[in-house]
């Protein structure tokens, strides 16, 4: 599933073709993805000017001058294709701009979604209402995270995946950040020292930033809007490396399952 860096990379790629453009035509090639497209989507977007693009957690935002925002989620396999040479059977939503750009939302498995939300009510929208702070913003700091973890007996790894605590963190980047911060994933969150939290917060930000700069991590079907593959996977230190030697201490990388998700870690480096 595309995670925060992949969504951020997608939004930045789309902005080069959509920001400031007027949407001349909206084509729906089916009625739904994970759920039906909004009934008013075509009418509301046709003729609208895109004022800006953004991201909230793992959702992309396309803001228009009609005070409405198209919110998209890429699901398991979704991606945007820019200026496709030919139509594809999985191009379910196609936007054409006044200057002739064509952008197609392609989703083979159809686990993605598209919604239309009043821009001034985005934070009240049910999918956003309970979200925690953005991990790359100033609201995620050691003071906030220490308070959120205080007294919690649950392991730190699943708590970091809780979108109510931090919005947008996914499995790959939590594994990598915990390794970099030298914190074992099954440690009780409330038992992590203030110094541990102070190590963890900048590592969360660093691993996400590095992945964005690398175009994300390509897993299964993900690609950037221009068709290129993200290459941050080459920098994974623990994720997906079960049985391989730790790049820091040469111990064997282990895998455990937490909350139904695979966790990769080094028992020597992470205490």
Helices and strands as residue ranges (DSSP letters): H 4-18, E 23-28, H 41-45, E 50-56, E 59-64, E 68-73, E 79-82, E 91-97, E 102-106, E 113-118, G 119-124, H 126-129, E 133-134, H 142-149, H 156-160, E 166-167, H 171-180, G 189-191, H 194-213, G 232-235, E 254-258, E 261-265
